[in-house]
Amino acid sequence: MVALLLIGLGLGFLLDPAGSALRFFLSPLGTQGMASLRADFTAFFVVGGAFALYGVARGNRRALLVPIALVGVALTGRAVSLIADGAPATAFPPMVVEALMVTLMALAYRGMRA
């Protein structure tokens, strides 16, 4: 589930960067901004999702450390933003989703044999 969500988000940035940017409250600047959305956000989400999918499909718990780290760092960045920039209501839904993803992947990690 987490893997498919991440891959879906990544493909959204690849195929519809402007629409995906709006859903993430982003505004690309020119063609280079669009390229950054396609490259960086696609990479983040697709790689995280691919490692989550690989880890679960192959029973490779170490592979889950990649998406756990990626999403965990993103969640930490959001927490820092709350402190630095304030806490609008829109800040919390993505944090809940990210915390849930990290929790689910950590539980899967713990449930797999070493």
JORA-V163642 format. One record per residue. N is the residue number from 1. PHI is phi in degrees with one decimal (* if undefined). PSI is psi in radians with two decimals (none if undefined). OMEGA is omega in whole degrees, -180 to 180 (* if undefined). Layout:
# JORA-V163642
n = <N,N>
phi = <PHI,PHI>
psi = <PSI,PSI>
omega = <OMEGA,OMEGA>
This chain:
# JORA-V163642
n = <1,2,3,4,5,6,7,8,9,10,11,12,13,14,15,16,17,18,19,20,21,22,23,24,25,26,27,28,29,30,31,32,33,34,35,36,37,38,39,40,41,42,43,44,45,46,47,48,49,50,51,52,53,54,55,56,57,58,59,60,61,62,63,64,65,66,67,68,69,70,71,72,73,74,75,76,77,78,79,80,81,82,83,84,85,86,87,88,89,90,91,92,93,94,95,96,97,98,99,100,101,102,103,104,105,106,107,108,109,110,111,112,113,114>
phi = <*,-62.3,-59.5,-67.5,-61.9,-63.0,-63.7,-60.6,-62.7,-62.5,-65.7,-60.3,-68.6,-72.1,-91.1,-140.6,-61.5,-66.7,-65.0,-65.1,-60.0,-61.1,-67.7,-104.8,60.1,-110.9,-136.8,-71.2,-103.3,67.6,-66.5,-70.0,-65.0,-64.5,-63.5,-65.1,-60.9,-64.1,-80.2,-72.4,-70.9,-60.8,-60.0,-55.9,-75.2,-69.0,-65.3,-59.5,-66.7,-64.5,-68.8,-64.9,-64.1,-61.6,-59.9,-73.3,-65.4,-99.7,67.1,-100.0,-64.0,-63.8,-63.5,-69.0,-64.4,-65.6,-67.0,-61.5,-67.1,-59.0,-71.2,-63.3,-67.2,-61.2,-63.5,-62.8,-60.5,-65.8,-64.2,-62.0,-62.4,-59.7,-71.2,-77.6,-117.4,103.6,-126.2,-71.1,-58.7,-71.1,-75.9,-83.1,-55.3,-65.5,-67.1,-63.9,-62.6,-64.9,-62.8,-64.8,-61.9,-61.5,-62.6,-62.7,-69.8,-66.7,-65.4,-63.3,-59.1,-65.0,-79.3,-93.1,-72.5,-67.0>
psi = <-0.87,-0.75,-0.81,-0.64,-0.83,-0.80,-0.72,-0.75,-0.75,-0.78,-0.57,-0.76,-0.54,-0.80,-0.50,1.18,-0.64,-0.78,-0.74,-0.68,-0.75,-0.70,-0.36,0.21,0.66,2.72,1.87,2.54,1.82,-2.92,-0.57,-0.60,-0.72,-0.70,-0.68,-0.71,-0.82,-0.70,-1.04,-0.83,-0.67,-0.80,-0.85,-0.92,-0.74,-0.74,-0.78,-0.79,-0.69,-0.73,-0.62,-0.78,-0.79,-0.79,-0.78,-0.77,-0.63,-0.04,0.51,1.64,-0.54,-0.54,-0.49,-0.32,-0.50,-1.00,-0.53,-0.77,-0.80,-0.91,-0.60,-0.73,-0.69,-0.76,-0.70,-0.73,-0.69,-0.67,-0.72,-0.70,-0.64,-0.74,-0.79,-0.62,-0.14,3.08,1.39,2.78,-0.52,-0.19,-0.46,-0.69,-0.81,-0.55,-0.68,-0.78,-0.79,-0.73,-0.69,-0.74,-0.81,-0.74,-0.81,-0.75,-0.62,-0.68,-0.70,-0.72,-0.85,-0.55,-0.20,2.65,2.61,none>
omega = <178,-179,-178,176,-179,180,177,177,179,179,175,179,178,-173,-179,-175,-179,179,179,179,179,-180,179,179,179,176,-179,177,175,-177,179,175,177,179,179,176,-179,-176,-170,-179,176,-180,-178,-174,-177,179,177,179,180,178,176,179,179,-179,-179,-177,-177,-177,-178,-176,180,178,180,179,180,179,176,179,-179,-177,177,177,177,179,177,177,178,178,177,178,177,-180,-175,-170,-177,-172,174,-179,-179,-178,-170,180,178,179,178,180,-180,178,178,178,179,180,180,180,177,176,176,178,-180,-178,180,175,-180,*>
